[in-house]
Amino acid sequence: MSDVHTCPACGTKILFALDEKGTWQVLDVRRHPIFELVEEFQTERGGWRVRRIEAARVSHFVTCKDPRRFSGMHRQMIADAGHTTAGGE
C-alpha cells in the first residue's frame, strides 16, 4: 500500500483518505472489526443484537494512544504528506 505514514504521536501506520465531502480523514492502515447496533432487547443486564462489519478502517483518532497530541498536528501532517482538501486548504 503506497502513501502509508507513521503517526508521530504513537507510531501507528496511518493513511490519508478523502471522504465524500472532500475532507481528508486520517485512518489506521490496520483493519478493525466494527459492529452496528441492530436491535435492543431486555434482560437483567440489558443487551443489543449487533451486526459485525468485517475489516473496516477506522479513524485514527479512535485508536491513537495520544489523540490530543495527534489532533493538533492533523492539518500539518496532511500538508507534510502533500495532500490538500478539496477546497485547496
C-alpha positions as CSV (number, residue, x, y, z in Angstrom):
1,M,0.0,0.0,0.0
2,S,1.5,3.3,-1.1
3,D,1.3,6.6,0.8
4,V,1.5,4.9,4.3
5,H,2.7,7.3,7.0
6,T,3.5,7.0,10.7
7,C,1.6,8.8,13.4
8,P,4.2,11.0,15.2
9,A,2.2,10.7,18.5
10,C,2.0,6.9,18.8
11,G,4.0,5.3,15.9
12,T,1.0,3.5,14.3
13,K,0.8,3.2,10.5
14,I,-1.8,5.6,9.1
15,L,-3.1,6.7,5.7
16,F,-4.9,9.7,4.4
17,A,-8.3,9.2,2.6
18,L,-10.6,11.8,1.0
19,D,-14.2,11.3,2.1
20,E,-17.3,12.0,0.1
21,K,-17.5,15.6,1.5
22,G,-13.9,16.4,0.3
23,T,-12.4,16.2,3.7
24,W,-9.2,14.3,4.4
25,Q,-9.5,11.7,7.1
26,V,-6.7,10.0,8.9
27,L,-7.3,6.3,9.1
28,D,-5.5,3.3,10.6
29,V,-3.9,1.1,8.0
30,R,-4.8,-1.9,10.1
31,R,-8.4,-3.0,9.6
32,H,-10.7,-3.4,12.7
33,P,-13.9,-5.3,13.1
34,I,-16.7,-2.9,13.9
35,F,-20.3,-3.5,14.9
36,E,-23.6,-1.9,14.1
37,L,-26.4,-1.9,16.7
38,V,-29.4,-3.6,15.2
39,E,-31.9,-4.2,18.0
40,E,-32.1,-3.7,21.7
41,F,-33.5,-6.5,23.9
42,Q,-34.3,-6.6,27.6
43,T,-32.7,-8.9,30.1
44,E,-31.5,-8.2,33.6
45,R,-28.2,-6.9,32.1
46,G,-29.8,-5.3,29.0
47,G,-28.4,-6.0,25.7
48,W,-28.1,-5.4,22.0
49,R,-28.1,-7.5,18.9
50,V,-25.4,-6.4,16.6
51,R,-24.2,-6.9,13.1
52,R,-20.5,-7.3,12.5
53,I,-19.0,-5.3,9.7
54,E,-15.7,-7.0,8.7
55,A,-12.4,-5.4,8.0
56,A,-13.3,-1.7,8.2
57,R,-10.7,1.0,8.5
58,V,-11.4,3.4,11.4
59,S,-10.4,7.0,12.2
60,H,-7.0,7.1,13.8
61,F,-8.4,9.5,16.4
62,V,-10.3,6.4,17.9
63,T,-7.2,4.2,18.2
64,C,-4.3,6.7,18.8
65,K,-2.7,6.3,22.3
66,D,-2.3,10.1,22.4
67,P,-5.1,11.6,20.3
68,R,-4.8,15.1,21.9
69,R,-1.3,15.4,20.7
70,F,-2.1,13.9,17.3
71,S,-5.2,16.0,16.6
72,G,-3.3,19.3,17.0
73,M,-0.9,18.1,14.2
74,H,-3.7,16.9,11.9
75,R,-3.6,19.7,9.3
76,Q,0.2,19.9,9.4
77,M,0.6,16.1,8.8
78,I,-1.8,16.3,5.8
79,A,0.2,19.3,4.4
80,D,3.5,17.5,5.0
81,A,2.2,14.4,3.2
82,G,1.4,16.7,0.2
83,H,-2.4,16.5,0.4
84,T,-4.8,19.3,0.2
85,T,-8.5,19.4,0.9
86,A,-11.0,19.5,-2.0
87,G,-11.3,23.3,-1.4
88,G,-7.5,23.7,-1.7
89,E,-6.9,24.4,2.0
